[in-house]
């Protein structure tokens, strides 16, 4: 897992060979005990959950 960004306690990472499960370009986001998988193109959550305030930061980063 490669960490590509960290801001406001949010860790954004990407897995090189992670295409079996989601079939879309996406990132993995962690904040405290929350984890989410978020699509690049739409910014929608594919899996997991994230607080709304942190999700807005991630979508702005994307």
Gaussian input, Z-matrix of N, CA and C with variables (Angstrom, degrees):
# hf/3-21g

backbone

0 1
 N
 C     1     B1
 C     2     B2     1     A1
 N     3     B3     2     A2     1     D1
 C     4     B4     3     A3     2     D2
 C     5     B5     4     A4     3     D3
 N     6     B6     5     A5     4     D4
 C     7     B7     6     A6     5     D5
 C     8     B8     7     A7     6     D6
 N     9     B9     8     A8     7     D7
 C    10    B10     9     A9     8     D8
 C    11    B11    10    A10     9     D9
 N    12    B12    11    A11    10    D10
 C    13    B13    12    A12    11    D11
 C    14    B14    13    A13    12    D12
 N    15    B15    14    A14    13    D13
 C    16    B16    15    A15    14    D14
 C    17    B17    16    A16    15    D15
 N    18    B18    17    A17    16    D16
 C    19    B19    18    A18    17    D17
 C    20    B20    19    A19    18    D18
 N    21    B21    20    A20    19    D19
 C    22    B22    21    A21    20    D20
 C    23    B23    22    A22    21    D21
 N    24    B24    23    A23    22    D22
 C    25    B25    24    A24    23    D23
 C    26    B26    25    A25    24    D24
 N    27    B27    26    A26    25    D25
 C    28    B28    27    A27    26    D26
 C    29    B29    28    A28    27    D27
 N    30    B30    29    A29    28    D28
 C    31    B31    30    A30    29    D29
 C    32    B32    31    A31    30    D30
 N    33    B33    32    A32    31    D31
 C    34    B34    33    A33    32    D32
 C    35    B35    34    A34    33    D33
 N    36    B36    35    A35    34    D34
 C    37    B37    36    A36    35    D35
 C    38    B38    37    A37    36    D36
 N    39    B39    38    A38    37    D37
 C    40    B40    39    A39    38    D38
 C    41    B41    40    A40    39    D39
 N    42    B42    41    A41    40    D40
 C    43    B43    42    A42    41    D41
 C    44    B44    43    A43    42    D42
 N    45    B45    44    A44    43    D43
 C    46    B46    45    A45    44    D44
 C    47    B47    46    A46    45    D45
 N    48    B48    47    A47    46    D46
 C    49    B49    48    A48    47    D47
 C    50    B50    49    A49    48    D48
 N    51    B51    50    A50    49    D49
 C    52    B52    51    A51    50    D50
 C    53    B53    52    A52    51    D51
 N    54    B54    53    A53    52    D52
 C    55    B55    54    A54    53    D53
 C    56    B56    55    A55    54    D54
 N    57    B57    56    A56    55    D55
 C    58    B58    57    A57    56    D56
 C    59    B59    58    A58    57    D57
 N    60    B60    59    A59    58    D58
 C    61    B61    60    A60    59    D59
 C    62    B62    61    A61    60    D60
 N    63    B63    62    A62    61    D61
 C    64    B64    63    A63    62    D62
 C    65    B65    64    A64    63    D63
 N    66    B66    65    A65    64    D64
 C    67    B67    66    A66    65    D65
 C    68    B68    67    A67    66    D66
 N    69    B69    68    A68    67    D67
 C    70    B70    69    A69    68    D68
 C    71    B71    70    A70    69    D69
 N    72    B72    71    A71    70    D70
 C    73    B73    72    A72    71    D71
 C    74    B74    73    A73    72    D72
 N    75    B75    74    A74    73    D73
 C    76    B76    75    A75    74    D74
 C    77    B77    76    A76    75    D75
 N    78    B78    77    A77    76    D76
 C    79    B79    78    A78    77    D77
 C    80    B80    79    A79    78    D78
 N    81    B81    80    A80    79    D79
 C    82    B82    81    A81    80    D80
 C    83    B83    82    A82    81    D81
 N    84    B84    83    A83    82    D82
 C    85    B85    84    A84    83    D83
 C    86    B86    85    A85    84    D84
 N    87    B87    86    A86    85    D85
 C    88    B88    87    A87    86    D86
 C    89    B89    88    A88    87    D87
 N    90    B90    89    A89    88    D88
 C    91    B91    90    A90    89    D89
 C    92    B92    91    A91    90    D90
 N    93    B93    92    A92    91    D91
 C    94    B94    93    A93    92    D92
 C    95    B95    94    A94    93    D93
 N    96    B96    95    A95    94    D94
 C    97    B97    96    A96    95    D95
 C    98    B98    97    A97    96    D96
 N    99    B99    98    A98    97    D97
 C   100   B100    99    A99    98    D98
 C   101   B101   100   A100    99    D99
 N   102   B102   101   A101   100   D100
 C   103   B103   102   A102   101   D101
 C   104   B104   103   A103   102   D102
 N   105   B105   104   A104   103   D103
 C   106   B106   105   A105   104   D104
 C   107   B107   106   A106   105   D105
 N   108   B108   107   A107   106   D106
 C   109   B109   108   A108   107   D107
 C   110   B110   109   A109   108   D108
 N   111   B111   110   A110   109   D109
 C   112   B112   111   A111   110   D110
 C   113   B113   112   A112   111   D111
 N   114   B114   113   A113   112   D112
 C   115   B115   114   A114   113   D113
 C   116   B116   115   A115   114   D114
 N   117   B117   116   A116   115   D115
 C   118   B118   117   A117   116   D116
 C   119   B119   118   A118   117   D117
 N   120   B120   119   A119   118   D118
 C   121   B121   120   A120   119   D119
 C   122   B122   121   A121   120   D120
 N   123   B123   122   A122   121   D121
 C   124   B124   123   A123   122   D122
 C   125   B125   124   A124   123   D123
 N   126   B126   125   A125   124   D124
 C   127   B127   126   A126   125   D125
 C   128   B128   127   A127   126   D126
 N   129   B129   128   A128   127   D127
 C   130   B130   129   A129   128   D128
 C   131   B131   130   A130   129   D129
 N   132   B132   131   A131   130   D130
 C   133   B133   132   A132   131   D131
 C   134   B134   133   A133   132   D132
 N   135   B135   134   A134   133   D133
 C   136   B136   135   A135   134   D134
 C   137   B137   136   A136   135   D135
 N   138   B138   137   A137   136   D136
 C   139   B139   138   A138   137   D137
 C   140   B140   139   A139   138   D138
 N   141   B141   140   A140   139   D139
 C   142   B142   141   A141   140   D140
 C   143   B143   142   A142   141   D141
 N   144   B144   143   A143   142   D142
 C   145   B145   144   A144   143   D143
 C   146   B146   145   A145   144   D144
 N   147   B147   146   A146   145   D145
 C   148   B148   147   A147   146   D146
 C   149   B149   148   A148   147   D147
 N   150   B150   149   A149   148   D148
 C   151   B151   150   A150   149   D149
 C   152   B152   151   A151   150   D150
 N   153   B153   152   A152   151   D151
 C   154   B154   153   A153   152   D152
 C   155   B155   154   A154   153   D153
 N   156   B156   155   A155   154   D154
 C   157   B157   156   A156   155   D155
 C   158   B158   157   A157   156   D156
 N   159   B159   158   A158   157   D157
 C   160   B160   159   A159   158   D158
 C   161   B161   160   A160   159   D159
 N   162   B162   161   A161   160   D160
 C   163   B163   162   A162   161   D161
 C   164   B164   163   A163   162   D162
 N   165   B165   164   A164   163   D163
 C   166   B166   165   A165   164   D164
 C   167   B167   166   A166   165   D165
 N   168   B168   167   A167   166   D166
 C   169   B169   168   A168   167   D167
 C   170   B170   169   A169   168   D168
 N   171   B171   170   A170   169   D169
 C   172   B172   171   A171   170   D170
 C   173   B173   172   A172   171   D171
 N   174   B174   173   A173   172   D172
 C   175   B175   174   A174   173   D173
 C   176   B176   175   A175   174   D174
 N   177   B177   176   A176   175   D175
 C   178   B178   177   A177   176   D176
 C   179   B179   178   A178   177   D177
 N   180   B180   179   A179   178   D178
 C   181   B181   180   A180   179   D179
 C   182   B182   181   A181   180   D180
 N   183   B183   182   A182   181   D181
 C   184   B184   183   A183   182   D182
 C   185   B185   184   A184   183   D183

   B1=1.4533
   B2=1.5228
   B3=1.2937
   B4=1.4560
   B5=1.5157
   B6=1.3182
   B7=1.4630
   B8=1.5237
   B9=1.3272
   B10=1.4603
   B11=1.5211
   B12=1.3482
   B13=1.4612
   B14=1.5290
   B15=1.3270
   B16=1.4631
   B17=1.5319
   B18=1.3280
   B19=1.4548
   B20=1.5189
   B21=1.3172
   B22=1.4624
   B23=1.5284
   B24=1.3119
   B25=1.4614
   B26=1.5155
   B27=1.3225
   B28=1.4641
   B29=1.5260
   B30=1.3278
   B31=1.4562
   B32=1.5245
   B33=1.3270
   B34=1.4612
   B35=1.5259
   B36=1.3236
   B37=1.4597
   B38=1.5154
   B39=1.3287
   B40=1.4549
   B41=1.5249
   B42=1.3169
   B43=1.4473
   B44=1.5198
   B45=1.3259
   B46=1.4608
   B47=1.5252
   B48=1.3377
   B49=1.4603
   B50=1.5270
   B51=1.3170
   B52=1.4584
   B53=1.5272
   B54=1.3360
   B55=1.4592
   B56=1.5243
   B57=1.3107
   B58=1.4610
   B59=1.5190
   B60=1.2898
   B61=1.4552
   B62=1.5274
   B63=1.3125
   B64=1.4685
   B65=1.5264
   B66=1.2965
   B67=1.4657
   B68=1.5307
   B69=1.3021
   B70=1.4616
   B71=1.5255
   B72=1.3251
   B73=1.4585
   B74=1.5293
   B75=1.3391
   B76=1.4612
   B77=1.5251
   B78=1.3187
   B79=1.4603
   B80=1.5184
   B81=1.3180
   B82=1.4539
   B83=1.5271
   B84=1.3113
   B85=1.4593
   B86=1.5216
   B87=1.3496
   B88=1.4636
   B89=1.5214
   B90=1.3166
   B91=1.4651
   B92=1.5129
   B93=1.3287
   B94=1.4553
   B95=1.5259
   B96=1.3056
   B97=1.4645
   B98=1.5279
   B99=1.3226
   B100=1.4662
   B101=1.5223
   B102=1.3241
   B103=1.4588
   B104=1.5223
   B105=1.3197
   B106=1.4646
   B107=1.5211
   B108=1.3170
   B109=1.4572
   B110=1.5189
   B111=1.3360
   B112=1.4558
   B113=1.5293
   B114=1.3269
   B115=1.4616
   B116=1.5307
   B117=1.3343
   B118=1.4729
   B119=1.5118
   B120=1.3081
   B121=1.4670
   B122=1.5145
   B123=1.3320
   B124=1.4626
   B125=1.5257
   B126=1.3282
   B127=1.4562
   B128=1.5173
   B129=1.3300
   B130=1.4680
   B131=1.5271
   B132=1.3245
   B133=1.4558
   B134=1.5244
   B135=1.3234
   B136=1.4596
   B137=1.5223
   B138=1.3216
   B139=1.4643
   B140=1.5207
   B141=1.3137
   B142=1.4549
   B143=1.5155
   B144=1.3329
   B145=1.4617
   B146=1.5264
   B147=1.3397
   B148=1.4490
   B149=1.5201
   B150=1.3440
   B151=1.4613
   B152=1.5223
   B153=1.3218
   B154=1.4711
   B155=1.5266
   B156=1.3258
   B157=1.4657
   B158=1.5230
   B159=1.3127
   B160=1.4708
   B161=1.5225
   B162=1.3232
   B163=1.4566
   B164=1.5290
   B165=1.3286
   B166=1.4642
   B167=1.5240
   B168=1.3397
   B169=1.4619
   B170=1.5237
   B171=1.3210
   B172=1.4629
   B173=1.5225
   B174=1.3177
   B175=1.4623
   B176=1.5345
   B177=1.3247
   B178=1.4593
   B179=1.5217
   B180=1.3269
   B181=1.4673
   B182=1.5294
   B183=1.3277
   B184=1.4704
   B185=1.5157
   A1=107.73
   A2=115.62
   A3=121.40
   A4=109.73
   A5=116.86
   A6=121.40
   A7=106.82
   A8=116.06
   A9=119.53
   A10=113.20
   A11=117.45
   A12=120.33
   A13=110.38
   A14=115.50
   A15=122.26
   A16=107.59
   A17=117.31
   A18=121.63
   A19=109.61
   A20=117.23
   A21=124.03
   A22=112.79
   A23=117.47
   A24=121.27
   A25=114.20
   A26=117.12
   A27=122.80
   A28=108.24
   A29=116.54
   A30=121.75
   A31=108.36
   A32=115.85
   A33=122.12
   A34=107.23
   A35=116.16
   A36=119.84
   A37=110.84
   A38=114.21
   A39=120.77
   A40=107.73
   A41=115.62
   A42=122.01
   A43=108.12
   A44=116.38
   A45=120.40
   A46=112.91
   A47=118.15
   A48=121.16
   A49=112.52
   A50=118.92
   A51=122.25
   A52=109.92
   A53=117.20
   A54=119.75
   A55=112.53
   A56=118.23
   A57=121.14
   A58=112.39
   A59=117.43
   A60=120.36
   A61=113.92
   A62=117.59
   A63=119.79
   A64=114.27
   A65=119.38
   A66=124.28
   A67=114.05
   A68=118.57
   A69=123.45
   A70=108.13
   A71=118.21
   A72=118.91
   A73=108.41
   A74=117.41
   A75=119.91
   A76=111.18
   A77=114.94
   A78=122.38
   A79=108.98
   A80=115.34
   A81=122.40
   A82=106.97
   A83=116.62
   A84=121.97
   A85=109.17
   A86=116.18
   A87=121.26
   A88=109.01
   A89=115.11
   A90=122.04
   A91=107.08
   A92=116.82
   A93=123.25
   A94=109.86
   A95=120.07
   A96=122.61
   A97=113.07
   A98=116.71
   A99=120.65
   A100=110.67
   A101=115.89
   A102=121.94
   A103=108.77
   A104=115.92
   A105=120.71
   A106=109.50
   A107=114.53
   A108=122.45
   A109=105.66
   A110=116.59
   A111=120.92
   A112=110.10
   A113=116.75
   A114=122.84
   A115=110.13
   A116=116.41
   A117=121.63
   A118=112.53
   A119=115.73
   A120=120.66
   A121=113.59
   A122=117.50
   A123=120.33
   A124=113.47
   A125=117.82
   A126=121.10
   A127=113.21
   A128=117.20
   A129=120.11
   A130=110.88
   A131=115.49
   A132=121.77
   A133=109.08
   A134=115.53
   A135=120.93
   A136=110.90
   A137=116.29
   A138=121.26
   A139=108.76
   A140=117.51
   A141=121.97
   A142=112.90
   A143=115.20
   A144=120.30
   A145=109.65
   A146=114.78
   A147=121.73
   A148=107.31
   A149=116.97
   A150=120.35
   A151=109.27
   A152=115.79
   A153=120.78
   A154=111.89
   A155=117.69
   A156=119.99
   A157=111.58
   A158=117.35
   A159=121.43
   A160=110.82
   A161=116.08
   A162=120.38
   A163=110.46
   A164=117.67
   A165=121.47
   A166=110.66
   A167=117.01
   A168=120.45
   A169=111.48
   A170=115.83
   A171=119.98
   A172=110.90
   A173=117.36
   A174=120.21
   A175=111.14
   A176=117.71
   A177=120.20
   A178=111.15
   A179=116.85
   A180=121.69
   A181=110.27
   A182=116.36
   A183=120.38
   A184=108.74
   D1=125.47
   D2=178.42
   D3=-102.60
   D4=122.70
   D5=175.63
   D6=-80.54
   D7=122.12
   D8=-177.41
   D9=-105.31
   D10=-15.05
   D11=177.77
   D12=-164.46
   D13=149.88
   D14=173.87
   D15=-140.40
   D16=128.12
   D17=177.80
   D18=-157.47
   D19=140.42
   D20=178.47
   D21=49.15
   D22=35.85
   D23=-179.95
   D24=81.04
   D25=2.04
   D26=179.86
   D27=-95.45
   D28=131.71
   D29=177.46
   D30=-112.35
   D31=123.51
   D32=-179.86
   D33=-109.13
   D34=125.78
   D35=179.73
   D36=-135.28
   D37=163.87
   D38=-178.77
   D39=-139.04
   D40=138.47
   D41=176.49
   D42=-102.71
   D43=131.45
   D44=-174.89
   D45=-64.26
   D46=-45.09
   D47=-175.84
   D48=-107.76
   D49=35.96
   D50=-178.06
   D51=-97.29
   D52=74.17
   D53=179.91
   D54=-126.09
   D55=0.04
   D56=-178.74
   D57=-75.48
   D58=-31.70
   D59=-169.68
   D60=-96.69
   D61=-41.39
   D62=-171.36
   D63=-107.19
   D64=-23.09
   D65=175.60
   D66=56.71
   D67=17.17
   D68=175.48
   D69=-133.49
   D70=149.87
   D71=172.35
   D72=-62.18
   D73=128.77
   D74=-174.58
   D75=-154.22
   D76=167.43
   D77=175.55
   D78=-123.86
   D79=159.98
   D80=175.23
   D81=-108.62
   D82=130.49
   D83=-175.56
   D84=-123.37
   D85=133.36
   D86=176.55
   D87=-124.84
   D88=137.79
   D89=172.61
   D90=-144.03
   D91=115.08
   D92=-174.97
   D93=50.72
   D94=-116.13
   D95=-178.33
   D96=-96.19
   D97=1.43
   D98=-177.89
   D99=-95.75
   D100=144.94
   D101=175.64
   D102=-138.22
   D103=143.49
   D104=178.01
   D105=-147.27
   D106=152.79
   D107=172.66
   D108=-111.34
   D109=125.19
   D110=-171.71
   D111=-125.29
   D112=132.03
   D113=179.58
   D114=-72.87
   D115=139.61
   D116=177.39
   D117=-63.03
   D118=-53.50
   D119=-169.12
   D120=-66.24
   D121=-40.77
   D122=-174.80
   D123=-105.06
   D124=-20.71
   D125=-176.00
   D126=76.18
   D127=9.66
   D128=-178.58
   D129=-83.98
   D130=152.73
   D131=177.46
   D132=-79.03
   D133=121.88
   D134=178.32
   D135=-88.89
   D136=-28.37
   D137=-178.17
   D138=-159.76
   D139=146.10
   D140=177.48
   D141=86.52
   D142=-162.01
   D143=-179.88
   D144=-151.25
   D145=161.81
   D146=-178.99
   D147=-153.55
   D148=143.79
   D149=176.65
   D150=-58.24
   D151=144.63
   D152=-176.22
   D153=-58.26
   D154=-40.70
   D155=-178.69
   D156=-65.81
   D157=-38.03
   D158=178.36
   D159=-74.68
   D160=-34.17
   D161=179.05
   D162=-63.59
   D163=-38.43
   D164=177.83
   D165=-62.59
   D166=-39.34
   D167=177.21
   D168=-64.02
   D169=-42.87
   D170=179.67
   D171=-65.12
   D172=-43.40
   D173=179.48
   D174=-64.11
   D175=-36.66
   D176=175.45
   D177=-66.22
   D178=-36.55
   D179=177.92
   D180=-65.27
   D181=-41.52
   D182=-179.89
   D183=-61.07

